[in-house]
Amino acid sequence: MTSRNAPATRQRILEHARRQFARHGYTAITVKGVADAAGVSPNLITRYFGGKEGLFVAATRVEIPVEDSFGGERSELGVRLAASIVRRWSGDPGEDPLLVLQRASGERPEAAEALAAFLDANSLEPLRRYLRDIGLDDAEARHRAAAIDAFVLGVSTRRRVLRSELGNPAELEAWLGTVIQRLADG
């Protein structure tokens, strides 16, 4: 008899769901497909997550340690942010809930709203605060943060959603760092 481990089973389901949502979007994924990939009964997905919608919500919980990039001088902000961004983009796409939200945002208005709210709270606002705290007035900090946010989201969409190759990770990091720095400096 196999022992049951609900937290491990739940985590395994989430890992498979993230991978499938990241690769195929929301519409193409079925509860049965995720259950089969995770080696569980579809009933467990219903029990743990309430169905496909609940599974999607759980699979798209995102954390970005963007604040880690703000310790230091503004002159090195582009380098720090670019390194963090490329490190995230270079990981397994099936493990990144942000990519899941990004890909699903075209199919599901609530995914687009969740992505926008997440980016506002966890990227745009901390970046605005950082720029304000290092001496920019609030309006200028907001404009520069918005420009950086829009640039990174555009590059992310081009590379990760549209799957365009934008160079190897080192080239991409150098280019991102340069452009982000120019935007931060105004």
Beta strands, then each sheet from edge to edge (+ up, - down):
end
